[in-house]
Amino acid sequence: MDLPVSTVFFGGGTPTLLPPSALGAILRAIDAEFGLAPGAEVTTEANPESVDQASLSELRSQGLTRVSFGMQSAVPAVLAVLDRVHRPGRPAQCAAWARQAGFEHVSLDLIYGTPGESDADWRRSLDAAVAAAPDHVSAYALTVETGTRLAARVRRGELDPPDDDVLADRYAAADEILGAAGYGWYEISNWAVSPSSRCAHNMLYWTGGDWWGIGPGAHSHVGGTRWWNVRHPAAYAARIAAGTSPGQAREVRSESERQLERVMLLTRLADGCPTAVLGPAGQANAAQVVADGLADSAALSHGRIVLTRRGRLLADAVAQKLTEP
């Protein structure tokens, strides 16, 4: 049975370096091959300097409905460490242009824990994001990726690596400031002004849905099987030109691995993890998780594990506890 596509997400770099017409052509090809569901969510990521008022208007006319801007920080010194080039204030301007263009949903992405970032810097970034009035904000702890310039500077001792206690404090500040501004957390790193503002595409990841990734390094998951493409663009293009699959490898996880992943993902959500999906040991441990202040007692009485703020900081450990054999 054919299933129409309910979400499309252009990401994994800076897709807006392509002309809007190219993204529109891809979207039409998806529609022709699979069919787009009525009201499908179509998102593109964008660096603030990669778009302007005209390109955002054209992106909307091509059928995109949601845009996510990589704001990262409002502090020039922090942006410099991250090798970001946009000017402070540019993300807010882009958000305003996107609204004027008719985008239904606008998101800003932030990063906390950058070496040299102070508590005041982080609060300044949060305040700037709120002032821009997006309907969705993501805030992620900095991950120092191997092979990047930042990783090399940390390895040489030029910059300190992120500190876990600092990251915890920054997360708490984000939850406090965003919550006070009317953004409710719905996934550990994501806040939205209403359920309709949540990223439907990402919800597929967190709830074990199916998705098909296209492009170098893209991952897919259909019917319990996960696979991923070759990462190098030249290798990917060569395989496509030769009419062969760009897939590099695949995996089918064991039931215990799938159970851990299922619980780990569901406990990241504000809707929580139903205790019915837990084994006997996990159900027995649920009361201890609540007693430790890591999950909400009222939610447990209704058969769900919903993490407290402290629990969100220890989400992986909670998931391990709930999946003990």
Secondary structure, 3 states (H helix, E strand, C coil): CCCCEEEEEECCCCHHHCCHHHHHHHHHHHHHHCCEEEEEEEEEEECHHHCCHHHHHHHHHCCCCEEEEEEECCCHHHHHHCCCCCCCCHHHHHHHHHHHHCCCEEEEEEEECCCCCCHHHHHHHHHHHHHCCCCEEEEEECCCCCCCHHHHHHHCCCCCCCCHHHHHHHHHHHHHHHHHCCCEEEECCEEECCHHHCCHHHHHHHCCCCECCCCCCCEEEECCEEEEECCCHHHHHHHHHHCCCCEEEEEECCHHHHHHHHHHHHCCECCCEEHHHCCHHHHHHHHHHHHCCCECHHHHHCCEECECHHHHHCHHHHHHHHCCC
